[in-house]
Amino acid sequence: MTKVRTMVALVVITLVAACGGASDSSASGEVLVSAAASLTDAFAEIETAFDEAHPEVNVVLNLAGSSSLREQILEGAPADVFASANTSNMEHIVEAGVTARDPQIFVQNVLQIAVPPGNPAGVAGLEDLADDELLIGLCAEEVPCGDFAREALQNARVTPAIDTNEPDVRALLTKIEAGELDAGITYVTDVASTRGGVAGVDIPAEFNVMGEYPIAPLANGPNPDLAAAFVDFVLSDEGQEILTSHGFGSP
């Protein structure tokens, strides 16, 4: 019996290793990745790189606020991988017993004030977000970027004059880029992603908040082997180089 178990274990390890290898092209199927909206551009590039290494694999990205993704997963929506913009949403997934292995922090991010090009309202810092005459947006409180933004404002002892709470950071960024808002708080990576579509105003380090992003394969996903391979790719040197090229910090 011991020999049989050992042989089975070796077969499983071999299959997982083959699926996760960067040069392996034999893996096939679909891997469903639920990822925080702030990872949109970086994960699009990771998807391309992973697909090139695994031509028969189709990565399907589901991008939204981490809290929305958490609820989808807990309600039974199909997903192979969860990448959250904060640790608390991942903790709910772990507590529910639906992760296949322990989550790992794979990137860090910090906040930045986003303003329309040219900064027409002359926003200089967090204190300006208390101005009732300006149109101010934040992510919704339950979303990581909204939670972090409120923490930064509290650190600076600023009570913001909020005009809108958006469901995720990309929805907020879109309104700022369109000139519908004078300012909002997003991640530094999101400002950079617009390539000049919005401008950034730095938040002093003493007030800023560092967000840590955990990732984990999910136990009940349709394709557990590919889930493990995708997570391993994100954690690999190639995956990390892609993420840092988009402005994320290494953990």
C-alpha angles and dihedrals in degrees: 000000000000091000091050092051091048092051092049091049091051091051091051092048091049093051093049092047091050092050092049098047114113092222097044115110099173096086114100140180138059128304117199112211121191106196138170115267091241088066093059100112097033094049091046087060092043089051090055093048093047091048090052090054092045107034093179094053125091116202112205114197121207105191122188143113111315093238091054091049090048091055092047091054094045090050091055103261110159113261135149100192135026121200112182131192091223139028098239095067090048090050089061089054092049092048090052089057097236101122118100093210139359115297118249128209105240105171143007130218138187134207130257134180109248120209134172116271111289091019093248094188092053095235108185104171149337092296090068090063087073091064110114090202093064127076106240129186134188134176113263114279095249092054116087095239089051094047092047092046092054090048091053091048090049090050088055092043091239123146105206124222095226118196098174140015112207126206094236141359095263092055089052092046091052092056092049092048090050091053093244090124133040094215146346139173117254135149121285088241092059093053089050091049092065092061093218097334087116132015126230131229112197122237114220113254091239089065102029124102126223113220119206119206119210125195131194140166113243123239098221098042120130094244113030096171093055090043090058091046093051093049090048090051092052089051093045124099090257093051092047092050090055092049095048090048086062092053101264119138123235115247 
